[in-house]
């Protein structure tokens, strides 16, 4: 069974609700993630707790992709 990444996505600097999603691929800094009709860039990824079996719990901080410097 492949690993499952439960990722909490939080949008920095906006009134966006973010999301909690399951993925078979972990997010990485610089990735572009689509939430609804908006694209966001991952600026930080943190392990929330140690993996439990095949489950990994991550937090990813996002900014709107158009705000990239």
Secondary structure, DSSP 4 states (H G I P E B T S, - for coil): ---EEEEEEEETTS----EEEEESS---TT-EEEETTEEEEEEEEEEEEEEETTEEEEEEEEEEGGG--
